[in-house]
Amino acid sequence: MLLDTPTLYYRAFFALPDSITAPDGRPVNAVRGTLDFITHLVTKYHPDRLIACFDADWRPAFRVELLPSYKAHRVVEEIAPTPDDVDAHDGRGAASASVEEIPDTLTPQVRMLLEVLAAFGIADGWAPGFEADDAIAAYAALHRSADGGPVDVLTGDRETPEYQPVRVQVVTGDRDLFQLVDDASGVQVLNIAKGVAKLEIMDDAAIHAKYNLVGGRAYADFAVLRGDPSDGLPGVVGVGDKTAAALINEYGSLVDLLTALDDPGSALKSAGRKKLEAARDYLAVAPDVVRVRADAPVTKVDSTLPTTPAHPDQLEELAERYGLASPIKRLTKALASTQAKADSH
C-alpha cells in the first residue's frame, strides 16, 4: 500500500479543528487525523507492506520549465536556491525554488508525523527532486518488477468468490494517480476524494465507468486534453471530459491523435482540428508534466508493515509529548490485528 501522505495530512488538517493540541499548545490535528486515516486503512485492508510517500519537491523544476503555469497559483514566494539548500524534510530532496502556500501550523506537524511514523517503524518514501506522485509511481514499478514479491493488499475475503489478489494499492485524493490503475499489473487506486471512510476503489472498470476510458493507462492523455485548473494545467480550450475521452478512444493515444492532426487527410473533424491546432504548443510539453515518473530515484526502504512498534519507548515519549496517546494506541492495535489476520490463514 502506497500512501499519498500530503493528501492525507492536508485532508486531516482542514477536517479537524486546530484546538486539538499537544500539551505545550502546538496544534496536532493533522498528525492525529493522518494516524487515524492509516489506522482505518490498515484495519480494513490488512496490507503486508506500506510506504508513506512524501513530496521532496512539491513543484519540480523540470515541470515548471516545461509549463510555467504548473501550480503557479499556489506559489507565495520565489527563492533562488543555493547548492547547500535542502528541503523542509531533513534533507531528503533538493529545495524547491518556489515556496508553497501552506498554513503556518501545518509544516511543523509534518515533522511530528515523520517522528511518529519512524517510531512505529512505518516506512516514509521519497524521490529527491520529485513529488510524492512520482515516488508512488516509482515504488509501484519496483514492486511490480520484483520476482515473486508478496501480495501487498487483499480485496474481499479469502473465503469468497470475490477475493482477488492485488499487488499495489495507492491511497490518494489526487486524480493524477488514476494513470497508474492497471488490472493486469494488479494496481488499484483507493480514491479518498470523498473521505477515507467513503473511498472509491478505482480499477480499470471504475475508470471506464467514470470517464469512458479503456482503463488507467489512458488517463494521462485524457487529463492533458481536459486540463486541471487545480494544477495550473489549461488543457485544450473547448475540450471537456466527454470530448477528451472520445478523442482518446477514437485515436488510441495522444501521440496518435497528434499524428492525425498533422495529416490533412485524416478523419479528424474540422472543429476538433482547430482546437488542437490552437493548443499545439501546450500539447508539445503537457504530457511530460502530467505523466508521473516511474523512473524517479526513490530512497531505499523496508516497506514491511510492522505488527508491533519498532521503538516502543520512543513512541510512548512522543505520545506524551504531542498528546497523541489515543491515536497511537489505535494504530498500535490495528498493526497487531494484521498479524492476527495472517495467523488465521
N, C-alpha and C positions, 0 to 999 in steps of 0.2 A: 504494500500500500504506500503510495506516494502522496504526501500532503502538500498542497499549495498553501504553505503556512501563512504568508501575508494575507491571503484571502480570509483565513480563519481568524487571525488576530484583529484584522480590521473589522470583520463582522462582529466579533465579540466586543470590541471597544465601543462600537456605536450601539450595540444592543443592550449593554449593561450599564448602569449608572456609575459615574466616577466617584460616587460615595462609597463604593467598595474599595477599601483602602487597607494598606499594611498598618501595623501598629504605629509606625512613625508618620502616618498620614499620606504616604505616597499612594496614588491610585494603582490598583492591581486588577481592574475589571477585565482588561484584555487577557491577562495571564490566566485568570480564573476561568473565563469563558472558553479560551482555547483548550485548557486542560479538560474541561467538561466536554468539549467537542470530541477530543481524542478518546475520552472515556466512552462516549456514545458509539464511536466508530469501532473501537476495539471490542466492545461488548456485543455489538450487532454482527460484525463481520469476521471477527477472530483471525486477523492476519498473522501469518508466520513471520513476516518481515515488514518493517515500516521505516520510512525515512521522512523526516520533516524538512522540506526543502525551503530555502530562503533566497531572497534577492541578494546577490553580491553587488549587482548594479541594476537599479530599477529602470534605467533609461540608457542602455548601452550605446556607446559612441557609434558603432557600426550601423545601428538602426537610424540614429539621428542624422548621420552623414547621408544616408540614402533618402530619408524623408524627414526634414527638419520639423514638421508638424507633429511628429510622433511624441505623444504625451506632453506636448509643449504647454498645454493649458494647466498642467499640474506643477510647473516649474515656478518657484518663488525667487530663485537666485541662480545666476550662472557664476561659477567659480573657475579659476584657472588651476587645474591640478598640478602638483609638483611630483617629482619622482618618488618622494617619500610618502606621498598621500596613500592612505588606506581607507577602506570604507568604514562605516559605523559598526561593523560586526567583527571586531577583533582581528582585522587584517585578512579576512578570508577572500577579499577581492579588491581590485583597484577602485579608487574613488571615482565617483561619477563627477562630471563637470557640471551637473545640474543638481540643485538642491530641491528635493521633493517637498511639497506642502503636506506636512504631517503634524497632527496635533501634538503640542508640547509634551503632553503627558503620556503619549504612546511610545515614543522612542525608547525611554528608559525601561519600559515594560518588555520590549523585545529582548533586551539583555537579561532581564529577570527570567523570561521564558527559556532562554538558552541555558541558563544556570539550572533550572528545574529539570529540563529535558536531559541534560548531562548527568545529573544526579540519579535520574531514573535509568540511565543507560540507553535512552532512545536517541537514535542517530539523527544528527542535523546535517543536511546535504547542501552543498554549494557548487556553483560553477563560476570561478573567478572571472569577472568581467561580463557576466551574463545574468539574466533574470531567473527567477525561480522556475518559470515555464520551461526555460532551456535546460535547467538542471533536471527537471522532471522527465523531459523527453530523453535526455542522455541516460539517466538511471533506468528508465523503462527499456531503452535499447540494450543496455548492458545486461539487464536481467533476462530479456528475451533471447539474447545470444548465448547465455550460459548453458552449457551442456548439462542436461538433467537437473536443472535448478528446481528447487522446491516450489510447489504451488503456494502463492502468497495469500490468496484470499479465496474463500469458498462462498458461492452464492447458492442459496437454497439449502435444504437439509440433505445430508448424505443419504438418508434413507428414502428420499422421494425421487420420482422420475424427473423432477425439475432440476435436480442437482447438476451443476456444471462446474468444472474446474476453471479458474481464472488466474492467469499468471500475474497480472498487474491491474490494480485499480487506482485511479488518480482522483483525489478529492479536491475539488475546486469549485469556484463560482464563476470562473473565467471561461467564456465560450471559446476563446482561442485554443484551449486544450482539447476541444472536441476533435481536432485534426488527428489526435493520437488514437482515437477509437478504432479498433480493428479486431473483429471477431476472430479472424484467422490466427492472429498473434495472441489472443486472449487478453486484450487491453480494453478496459471499460473506464468511463469517467463517472464518478459519483458527483452529480451536479447539485451543489448546495445553494444555488441562487435563491431558492425559496426557504432556505433554512436546513440545518443538518438533520433535523427530525423529519423533514419533508423532502429529502433529496430524491432526485431522479437518477435512475441507473441508465446511463447513455451507452447503448451498444449500437451496432450498425442499424438494427431495426428501428431503434428510437431516433437515430439521426434521420433516417428516411421518413419516419412519421412526422417529425418536427419540421424538416426543411426540404423534403422531397429530394434528398440526395442519396446516391447509392451507398454511402457509408462515410465514416470519418475521414477517409483518405481524400475525399472531395471537398472537405470543409474549408481548408485553407484557401483554395482557389475561389470558392464561393464567398468567403469573407473579404478577399481582395476586391471583388466586384461590388459587393454590397457596402463595404466600408464599416467603420466603427467609430463614431464620434468620441466615445469614452477613451479611445487610444489615439485620437488625432488622425484617424485614417479617413480621408474624404470619400473614398470609393469612387465609382463611376456615376456621375450625375445622371439621374433618371433611371438608375438601375436599383431596384429593391430586391427583397428576398425572392419573390417569385421569378422575376426575370433572371436574376443571377443563377438560381437553381436550374431554370430552363436552359440557359446558355451552357452551363457546365454539363448538364445531362446530354444535350444535343451534340456537343463537340468533344466531350470526354475529359478535357482539362483546359486550363488557361493557356497553356502553350499551344494546344491545337486550335483554340479559339483565336489566338493572335495570328496563327498561320492562316486561318480563314480570312482574317481582317486584311492580311497582306495580299490575298488572292482576289483580284477583281471579279473572277468568275465563280467565287464560292456562293453558297446559298444564303450567306449572312444577309439579313434584311437591311434595307437602307437606313431605317431609323436606328437600329442597333449599331450599324456600322458607324454612323455619325457620332453616337455617344462614345463608342470605344475609341474612335479616332481622336476625339477631343481629350480623352484621358490617356493618350499614348505614353506621355512622359511619366505619369503616375504608375501606369501598368508595367513600365520597364523596371521600376525599383520596388514596388509594393510587395511582390511575392517574397523577396528576401527579408522584408520587415515582418511580415505576418507569420512566415513559417518558423516554428520552433526549431532550435538547433540540437538535434540528437547527437551531434559530434562535439558538443560543448565539453571542455575539460573539467570533469567533476572531481570533487575530493573523494578519496577512497574511504569508505565507511563500512562498519559492520552493521548491516541492516537487520540482523536478528532481533526480533522484538523480545525484550526481557520479560520473564514471568515474575521476577522479583526485582526490586530496585537494586541497581548496581552499587550505589553508595548510600545506604540507608541512613547513616549518621548525618551525612551532608544534607540529605533530603529532609530529615527531621529539623535540622537547623534552618533550612530555607523555609519550611512550612511555618516555623515560628516567626522568622524574620519578616516574612511577607504576609502573614496572616492567611495562609493557604492550606491550613490543615485539612479542611473538608474536601476540596477538590483533589488534593494529593491522596487522601485516603480512598476516594472513589476510584481514581485511576489505578492505584495500587491493587485494589480489589479486582478491577477489570483485567489487569495484566495476569493476575493469578488465575482468573477464570479461563484464560486461553490455554493454560497448561492443563486445567481440569478437562476442558473440551477435547484436547489432544489425547489425554489419557483414556477418555471414554471411548475412543475409536482405535 
